[in-house]
C-alpha cells in the first residue's frame, strides 16, 4: 500500500519543486515569510536530530495556490520539544501551548505585514478510537502511520524539511492526482475513517464546498450509510463546520450534500422540513429548501458577512409551520416572517451559535425580510418608507442585500421586473431619509421631558405620549421638529388626563 516519495526533487531556490507527471516541473511557491519559517523549523529539527515534515492543509493549499495562515508540522519524535526549539528563534519568544497527552503543541507568530501565522507541531503517531468518542488513543508512530490517520488523500501529503531531501514530496495515497482531478476521498476505507471521527463527514462536505471538488462516490456513499454517527460530535464543532460551509464561495454545494447524505436531518432538521413541493388542484409552491440555498448563493456574491448569510438560511425557516392551502387562492405562508423571527433564538441555541447581538441581527433580518419586497407591490407612501427606515436603522443596507438575494425565479424576465421595482424602493428610501432623517432617529421629545413637564413618574401615560409623537412623525402628520412635537405632547397629555 505504501507509495512513498512520489517522483520528487529537492527545493530549488526557496520553492518546493515537484516533478510529478501530473504537475510536470511544477514549483510550489512560497512567500518570503513562509520560506523563512520553514528554514527555522528545519534548523531546529536538525539541532534536535528529529526527522520533520510539513504536512496536510499547508501542502494542499500551496499546490492549489490558495492563501493559508496555518502550518502543520509532524516530526518523528517529540513535537512539543520541537515547538519550544522553534519558539526560541523568535524575539520576543512566543508562548508555546501544548497538550502533553496528545503530544501536540502550537505557537503563533506574526509575519512582516502583521498577519498571524499559526504553527502546529505533533509527533508522528498512530491513532485508535472508541466507538462512542472522537477523542483518539494515541501512540508514537512513523510518518506513514501519521499519513494513514489523515482524513483525506489531499491532506495526507508531506514535504520533507530534512537536510538530505529538503523539499521532497511524500504522497503515499497519490493525493496530488486527486488534487488535479478535484476529488475528495479518504486514504483508507471510508466507513472506517468516518467511524473513527464522524466530524470528517462534515469536513469532506466542507472541502467540497470550499474547493468546489467532487466527493468520490464510495466516500460519499459511506457518509450516507453512517450519517447518524454525527450525533456523537459536539454542537460547537458542528457549528464551526457549518459556518465554514456558509462562508464558502458557493454554500449551496455544501448544504445540498448535507441534505442528500442525511447529515442535515440530524444536525438541522428545520432546514430539511423546507424541502419538497406540494400540489393541490394543480396549484403548487416552490421547493423552499432549494429556494433557500439559491438565496444563500445569491447573497454570497455580495457579502462575506457570516450573520447576513445565516439570515439568508433562516429567512423562510417558518414556511413549513405556516403553510396553508386556501381554496381559490393556493398556498400561503402568512406570518412566516414573524414565526421565523421567534424560531431564530431557539435555532441558535440548538446549533450552538452565539446568543448575542449577532443572533438579534439575524432575527431582525428574518422579521423584516418581506417589508421591502412588499413595498414593490403597492403605491409606496412616505409613511411606509419612514417606518421601514426606522425599523431597519443601521441595518437597512443589509436588509436590502437580503431582499435582493431573495428574488429568485426560473423566469428571468420576472426576476428582472422585480429587481427594477426593488431599485425604485431603494431610491425612495434614499430620498425620504435625506429629507426626514429617520434612520436611528430619536424623537425630539424624550420620556424625561414628558415626565418633567407633567410632573410624572415613569408610567403608562408617558409611553402613550411618546408613542403618539413617534407615530405622528412616521405618518407625516407632523414634521420631525421640536415645536410641533411639543404641541402634540400637550394635546395628548390633555386628552389622556395628565395635562
N, C-alpha and C positions, 0 to 999 in steps of 0.2 A: 504493500500500500504506500510505502514511503517513496516520495518522488522529490527528494530534497535537491536544492541547487538547480533550479530550472534555468539552464542556459544564462549564466550571469557573467558580469565583468566587474572590474574594480571601478571605483569612483574616478572620474576624470575631472580635474579642477575641483569644483565644490558641488557637482551634481552627481547623483546616483545614475549609473549608466546601465541600461538593461538591453540585452541582446536577445530577448525572447523573439521567436519568429512572428508572434502576434504584434509586438511593438518593436519592430526591427530597428536597431540602433537608436533607441529612444532614450533621451535623457529624462530623468525625473528631477525637475528643477527645485532647488532650494533657495529660499531667501538668504540674505547675508546673516540675519538673526538665527535662522534655523541651522545654517551651516555652523555658526559659532557654538550654538547649544550642543549640537551633536558631537562636535570636536571635544567640548568639555566633558561630555558623558563618556566618550571614547577614552579620553586621557585618564579620567577617574577609574574606569573599568580596568584599564591596563595597569594602573597603580595597584589595584586590589586583586589583579590577576583573575578577573571574572569575565567569562565568555558572555557577551552582551549584544543585544539586538534591539532595534526599534521595530515595533510591530503594529498590526491592527489598523485602526482608522487613519492614523497619520500616513502610513504607506499607501493605503487605498486612495486617500484624498489627494496626495501628492501626484500619484499616477493620473488621477482624473483632473488634476489642476484645479482642485477646489480649495478655497481658503480653509485653514484649520489652525486652531489655537491650543490643541491638545496633543501631547506627545506621550505615547505609551512605550515603556522600555521594559524588556524582560532580560534577566540575567540568569545564568546557571549558578545559583548560589544565593547569597544574602542581598535581596533587593533593598532592604532598609539601610544596610551599610553603604550600598552604592548611592542611595539618595543623600545620605549625610555627606559623603565624599564630594558629590557634585555640588551640594549646597555651599561647601567651603570655598568653592571657586568664585562666589559672588560676594560683593560688598554693598550694603550690609548682607550678612548671611540670612537667607530666607528660613522661615520656620519649616521644619520637616514634620508633617503629620503622618503618623504611621499606625498600622494595626498589626501588632505582633503575631496574633493568632493566624492571620492570613498571609503574613509576610509581605504586606504591601505598604508603600509609602508615597507621599506626594509633596511636591514643592511648587510654589507659584512665584514666577518671576515676571519682569516687565521687559519688553523689547525696546528698541531705540525710539519707537513712536508712541510708547506708553501703553501698548496693548498687553493685557495679562496673558501669559503663557502658562499652562498647567502641565506639569510633567509628572507622570505616574510611573512608579517603579514596582516591579514584582519579581520575586524569584520564580523561575520556571517550575511548574507544578502539575501534578495530576489532581483531578477532582472526582469526587463521587457524591451522590445526593441521596437523601432520604426522600421517600415518595411525597411526604406532606410538607416539604420545605424546599426553598430555592437557595438556602444557605449551604454551600458545599463543605464537605470534609476534604481537607487538602493534605497533600504530602509532596515533598520535593520530587521534581522530575526533570526530564530533558527538554530541549527545545521542541522536539517532536511531540512529546507529551503535552506541552503547553499549546502547540498549534492544534492538536487534536481536540482540546477543550473549547476552542473558539466557536462562536455561533455560526458564522458563515464563511464560505471559502474566500470571499473578497476581504474578509477581516482576519484571515489566517496567514497572510503573507508577512515575512520578516525580512529586514535588511540588516546585514552584519555591520557592527561598529567595531569589529575586531581588527587588529593591525594586519593580520596576514591576508584578509579578504574584505577589507573595508568597502562597503557599498554593494556587496553581493546580495542578490535577491534569493531568498529561500522560500519556495512556494510549493509545499507538498501536495496541495489539492488543486493546483492549476487555477488558482483564483484570478490570475491575470487574464486567462482566457474568458472566465466568467465576466470580468470587467469589460472586456472587449465586446462580448455578446450581450451585455447588460442583463445578466441573470443573477438572481439571488437563490442560493441553495446552501444546505448545511454540509459541513465537511464529512460528517458521519451520518448514520441512518437518522432521518429527520425526526421520527417519533421519539427516539431515544434522546436526541438533542433537546427537543421541546419538553419532554417529560422531566428531564433534569432541571431545566429552568424555563417554566412556561412563559416568562416575560419575553423570551426570544421570539415567540409567535408575534407579539406586537412589534418587536424590533424589526422582524422581517417585513412587516407591512409598513412600518415607518420608513425603512430604507427604500422600499418600493415607491413610496410617495416622494421622498426627498430626492432620490436619484432618477425617478421615473424609469425604474427597471422592472422586469417581469420576475415574478416568483416562479421558480422551476416547478412543474406540475406535481411531482412527487412530494416536494416540500409543501406546496400549497394544500395538497390533499391531506397531508399529515396534520396541518393546522385545523382543518375542519373535523378531523377524526377525534382530536383531543382538546377541542376548544374549551370544554368545561374545566380543564386544568387551570385556566386563568384565575379561577376562584381563590387559589392559594396566594396570589400576588397581592401585595398591599395596594390600597387605593391610591396612595401617593405615587407609587411607581407607575401605575396605570395612567394617572393624570399626567405625569411627565411625558409619557409616550404620546398620549392624545394631543397634548399641547404641541409637541414636535410635528406630529402629522398635520395639525391645524396650521402650523406656521410654514409648511412646505409650499412650493410654488403652485401645486395643483392638489389641494387637500382631498378632492373627490376620489382620487386614486386610493388613498388610504381608507376613507370611510366606506367605499364600495367593497373593498377587500375585507374590512372588518365585518360588514354586513353579510357578504357571501360565505365567509368561513364560519359564521355563527358566533364569533367573538363578541360582536356588538350586542347580541341578545343578553350576554352575561354581564357586560360592563355598563351598558347604556340602553336598557330596553325601551325607554320612552322614545328614543330615536327610531328604533325598529318599528314601533307602532305607527310611524308615519307612512310606512311602505304600503304599496298596493293602491289600485284604483277600483272603486265600486260603482256599479251601474244599476239604475232602476229606471224602467220605462225608457231605456235608451239614453238616459242622461247620466253622465259620469263626472268624476272630478279627477284632477291630475294626481299622479303619484307624488305625494308630498315628501317622501324620502328623497327621490331623485330631484325634485324641485329644490329641496333644501341644499343638497350638495352642489347643485348648479349655482345657487346663490352664494355659497361659500367660495366656489371657484371665482365667481364674478367679483366678489369683494376682495379676494386675494390679489386681484390685478391692480387694486387701488390702494391697499393699505397693508402694512405689516403689524398693525395693532392687534395683538392676540385677543383682546377682550371684545373688540368690534367683530372679529371673526367668530368668537363664541356667540355674540348676539345674532350673527347670521345662522349659526347652527340652531339656535333656540327660538328664532323669530316665529316659527309656526308650530312650536312643540305641543301646543294645546289643541291643534286641529282635531286629533282623534277624539278628544274629550268633548269637543263642541260640535262635532259633525252631526248634521241632521238633514233628512230629505223632506223638502216641502213640496207638496203637490202643486203642479202648475209653475213651479219655480226651479226646482232642482236642489242641489246640495248647498248647504250653508254652513258657515263656521262662525256664527255670530258670537262676538265677545272673546274670540280666541286670543286676542292680544292681552286682555285683562287676565284671563285664566292663565295664560302663558307667563305673564309677569309674576303671578303668585307661585308658579311652579319653579321659577328660577332659583330662589334661595334653597329649596329642597334638593334640586338637582346639583347645585354647587356643594351642598353637604355630602350628598351621595358620591360625587366624583372627587371629593377631597380638594375642591377648588376654594380659593380664599373667600372668607365671609367678611369682606371689607368694601371699600369704595369700588373695587373692580366688579364685584357682584351687583352692587347698586346701579352701576353704569349699565351693565348688561340688562338688568331688569327694566331700567328706564327705556333702553332702546327697544326691547320687546314690546313694552306697553305703548310706545309711540309710533311703532313702525308703519301703522296704517294711516296715520294722520296726514302726512304729506301726499301720499298716493290718493287719499280721499279728496283732497283739495283739487285734484286734476279732473274730478268728475262732476264738479258743480261750479256755479258762479262764485268766484273767490271774493269774499268780503274782507275788508281790512281787519275786522274783528277776529275772524278765523285765523288770519295770518298772525295777528298780535298774540293770540293765545298759543299758537304753535311756537312762536319765537320765545315767549315767556316760559312755557313748559320745557322746551329743549335747552334753553340757556346756552352755556358754553359748549354743549354737545350737539348743536344744530348741524354743523358740518358733518359730524359722524353719522347723525341720523340721515342726512341726505345721501351719504355714501351707501348706507344700508338700503335705503329705499331704491336707489338706482340699481343696486345689485339684485333687488327683489323683482325686478321687471324681467320676467322670463316667458318665452313662448316659442314654439316652433315656427310661428308665423312672424317673420322678420318685419313685415310691414306694420303689424300690430305693435311690436316692440318699438319700432321707430316712432310711431304715433305717441305711445305712452311716454317715451323719453322726451319728445318735443314738448308735450304737455307738462312734464315734470320740470323742464327747464323754465317754463313760464312761472311755475310755483316758486322756484328758487329766485327768479328775478323779482317777483313780487315781494318775497321775504326781504330781499336786499333793499328794495325801495321803502317798505314800511319801517324797517329797522333804522334806516338812515333818517327818516322823518320823525319817528316816535321814540327811538332809543329804548326799546322794550327789553332787549336781552340783558339778563342779570339786573333788571330794573328793580329798584326799591321804591315803593310808593312814597310820595312827598310828605305824607302824614304817617308817623310811626305810632306804634302802640303806646309808647311812653308819652307822646304828645297828647294822645286821646285821653289817657288816664290823668295827666296833669290838668288839662283843660276842664274835664268834667269831675275832677276830684274823685277818681275811681281807683279801686284796687284791681288787680287782674281778675277779669270776669268775662262772662259770655258776651256782654254788651260791647266790650272792646273789640272782640273778634267780629261781631256783626258789623260794626262801623268800618273796621279795616277791610273786611271783605267787600262791603258796598263800594268803598273807594276804589279798590283794585278792579272790581268788575266794571265799574263805570268807565275807568280809563281804558281797560281792554276792549270794551264795547264801543269806545269812541264817543261816549256820551259827554265826557269832559276831557280837556287836554291834560297831559301829564305835567301839571304845574301845581305849585303850592296853593295859590289863592282859590282856584276852583275846587281843589280837593278839600281845603279848609271849610269852604262854604257848604260842601256836601256833608262834611263831618258834622257841622252844626245842625243841618236839616235832618240828618239821620238820627242824631242824638235826640233831637226833639221828638222825632217820630216814635222812637222806642222808649221815650220817657225818662231820658237821663240828661236832657238839655235844659 
